Amino acid sequence: MEVKLYVGNLSYLTTDDDLRTLFARAGTVASVAVIKDRETGASKGFGFVEMTTQAEAQNAIKMLDQYQIGERPLKVNLAKPREERSSGSGYRR
């Protein structure tokens, strides 16, 4: 079962491939997604990496939490479940 990790404090220049390469040091990477702004396509400074096992996920946290990339220490931890959002525009009658 894949384990999703949150990766925060990313440089805005970090790509999916950069994260995949970095996290491959800790084990098998199932998927990677740097989150981008819908309108501009610019990175939001965080992303998610899925590792294939719990052990690999824990190894990635140990190895890469506070790992320096440039001037930024990464924040790596288990991702929290996604919260449900309302699909409306916020307008209520």
ABEGO torsion letter per residue (X at the ends): XBBBBBBBGBBAABBAAAAAAAAAAAEBBABBBBBBBAAAGBBAGBBBBBBABAAAAAAAAAAABGBBBEABBBBBBBBBBBBBBBABAGBBX
